[in-house]
Amino acid sequence: MAALRRMKSQALIRLALAFVFSYATAGIGAALTELGPWYFALRQPAWKPPDAAFGVIWTTIFTLCAISGWLAWQAADTPALRRRVAGLFAANAFLNMFWSALYFKWQRPDWALIEVVFLWLSIVALIVGLWRLSRWASVLLLTYLVWVSIAAVLNLETVSLNGPF
């Protein structure tokens, strides 16, 4: 009975850590997102979602990423598998934050357009890399893949409407 309680306690701690890591990534990305005169002066495609929608979308995605990471970590039964899970999520987190820095902080949507390919590929790597560990962990990341695909097209159109940078 005590062992079962300890296992549940450890699972909850891991879930909390997954949320901390995911929301820390989101927080850093948000801190790098400077919506100032430069951003508001950009011509945007007519289909761009309103700026207020981005917070809701990203909060949903980072919540799903946290749950995905937790499910994958719970399913990883060896140190090597846990390192793989951590490595995949860490690489993706870096690329996610780096895109925000390129686009907003350094005001280089053209460079961000190149980087978004690597971000997109890191999401595919997560989905494929987690599939054997936890199909649910992989499925939860599909929303992220769809949104980054949309964001990549939005990035492309913004560069087309405003370039060169």
ZICOR-V235599 format. One record per pair of residues at least 12 apart in sequence whose ideal C-beta (glycine too) atoms are under 6 Angstrom apart, sorted by the first residue. I is the first residue (numbers start at 1). J is the second residue. D is the distance in whole Angstrom. If there is no record, write none. Layout:
BEGIN
I/J/D
I/J/D
END
This chain:
BEGIN
14/70/6
14/73/6
15/70/5
18/66/4
18/69/4
18/70/4
19/66/4
22/62/5
22/65/5
22/66/4
25/93/4
26/62/4
28/97/5
29/96/6
29/97/5
29/100/4
32/100/4
32/101/5
32/104/6
32/105/5
33/100/5
33/104/5
34/104/5
38/107/5
42/158/6
42/162/5
43/161/4
43/162/6
45/157/4
48/154/6
61/144/5
61/147/6
64/140/5
64/143/6
67/140/6
68/137/4
68/140/4
68/141/5
69/89/5
71/134/5
71/136/5
71/137/4
72/85/5
72/130/5
72/133/5
72/134/5
72/137/4
73/85/6
75/133/4
75/134/4
76/133/6
88/125/6
88/126/5
88/129/5
91/122/5
92/122/4
92/126/6
95/118/6
95/119/4
95/122/5
99/112/5
99/115/5
99/116/6
99/119/5
102/115/6
108/165/6
109/155/6
109/158/5
109/159/5
110/159/5
110/165/5
112/155/6
113/155/5
113/156/6
113/159/5
116/152/5
116/155/6
119/148/6
120/148/5
123/144/6
123/145/5
126/141/6
127/141/5
END
